[in-house]
Amino acid sequence: MLTVALRPLFEVPQRMVLMGVAGCGKSSVGATLAARLGAAYLDGDDLHPSANIDKMSRGMALDDEDRWPWLTLVGETLTKSEGPQIVGCSALKRAYRAHITQTSGETITFVHLAGTPEVIKARMNARKGHFMPAGLLTSQFAALEPPEADENAFSVDIDRPLGAIVEAIVTQLEGMKT
């Protein structure tokens, strides 16, 4: 039996960041969306220096001094891919998204995986083996600046099954001019 990857019938943005607070599903949505679009996916957590991981593992929120070098790596990583690239990165603040875009020198499409604190806390409590404790969720929501209309971004509600989230993103992408 021949298996064919589902390819979209539109031009896929070459550089995307799946953004949102911890526990919103960046990794699972990213991997599934990448397969759906024929893109590469990289979890931005893999770009964090060990000091950041250690800090978060101890229940301490990152500050801007911790984040800027990591955000620079995210932007640089987006420039290195030869095909469509998706990176999962919290990108909680507008300034962070601007920094990623400026560092990459490319047009970046930001997809905000949006959910209520209750939905995300339930997801965080259900996952195993992740360094980010649910106790940091409050600081994540406090820092979050959802994308505004003048940004190259859109939000998708995550309170639905994984396949429905991915299809909602694909539908939004189909409507965008890339």
N, C-alpha and C positions, 0 to 999 in steps of 0.2 A: 504494500500500500504506500503510495506517495504522500508525504506530509509536506504541506506548504505553509510557511509562516504567513499570518495575516498581515498584509501590507496596506497601509492607508492609501486612499485614492486622492491624497492631497500632499502638498509639499510639507514635509516634517521640518519643524524648526531645528536648526543644526545644534543649538545650544539651549538646554533647558535646565532649570533648577527646580526641584520639588522642595518646597519650603513649608515650614510650620513648626510648631512646638514639638518637643520630644513626645514620642508615642503616637503621632498623628498618622503614621504608616508610610513614611518616606521610603523605607527599605523595601517593604513588600509591594507597594504601589510602583516604586521605581523599577524593580526587577520585572514586574508584569507589564508595565507600560513600555519598557525598553524592548521586550520580546514582541509586543504588539506592533511597535513602530519600526522594528529593525534597527534599533539604536543600542549604544553601549550604556551601561549603568554603572556608576561608582557611588558607593556610600560615602558621603563626606566625613562620617565618623572615622573612616580609615585614614583621613588626612590630619586628624588631630594629633598634636604632639603628645607624648606620654604624660607630660605634666598636666595637660588639660584633662585627659582621661582620669588620671589620679585624683585631681581636684573634684571633678564631678562625682567620681566613685565615693568620695568622702562626704558627699551631700552638699558640696559648696558650688554655688553658681559661678559661672565664668563671668569675668568683667571684660570691658572693651580691650584692655591690654592683652588679655588672653586670646581674644577672638581675632584681632586684626591679622596676625600672621597666618592663622588658619584660613580666614577669608581670602587672603592673598593666594594661598595654595589652591583654594577652590577655583578662583578666577584663572590662575595659571593652568590648572588641569583642564579647564574647558577649552583652552587654546591648543592643547596638544592632540586632541582627537581629530582623526581624519574624516570621520563620518558623524552622524547625529550622536550627540553625547548628552546624557542626563546625569546630573549629580544631585544627590539628596543632601540638603544643607538647610539648617534652620532658617538662616537669612531673616531673622526676626525683625530687624529694623530697616527702614528705608535706606539709611546710610550704608548698611551692610550690603544691600542689594546694589546700590550705586557703586560701591567699592568693587564688588565681584565683576560687575559690568565693565567698569573702567580698567580693572586689571586685565580682563580677558581681551579688551579691545574689540569685542564682538557684540552682536545683538543677542541678548539673553531673554528667553521667555521664562518668567517665574510662575509656577503653579502652586498656589497656596492651598494646602490640604487643611481645610478648616473644620474644626469640631468644637463642641462644648467642653468645658473642663470635666464634666461628668463622664462623657463618652471617652475622652482621652485617658482620664485616670483609670477607668475600668480596663482599657486596653493595656496601659502600663502595668497594672497589677497582674494581668494575665500573662505577660511575657516573661520569659525566663532567660537569665544569663546576660542581660544588658547592663552596662555600667551605670546608666542614668537612673537614679532612684525617683520614684513617684513624688517624693518630697520636694523635688526641684520644679515641679510643674507650675506652682504658683509664680515662681520667679520668671519662668518662660512666658506665661501669659502676661505678666506685668511688663515685660520687655517687648512683647509683640506689637508691631505696627502693621496691621494688615495692608496689603497693597492698595494703592489709590488708583483712581481712573486714569491718571496721566502716566502710570507705569506700564511697562510691557508685561502685564500680569493678569491673572484671573484666579478666582477662588472656586474650590469645589468642596461641597459638603461631604464629609467622610462617614456620616452615620448611615452607611449602607454597605452591602457586600463588596468585596474587592473588585470583582468583575464590573460591577455597576459604577464604581469610582473610576476605574480605567476608562470605561466607555464614556462617562461624563467628560473626562479630560479630552478624549479623542474628539468628541462632539465640539467642545470649545475650540480645540486646535483647528478643526475643519473650518470654523467660522472666522478664524484670524487671517489676516494678510501677512504672510511671512516675507 
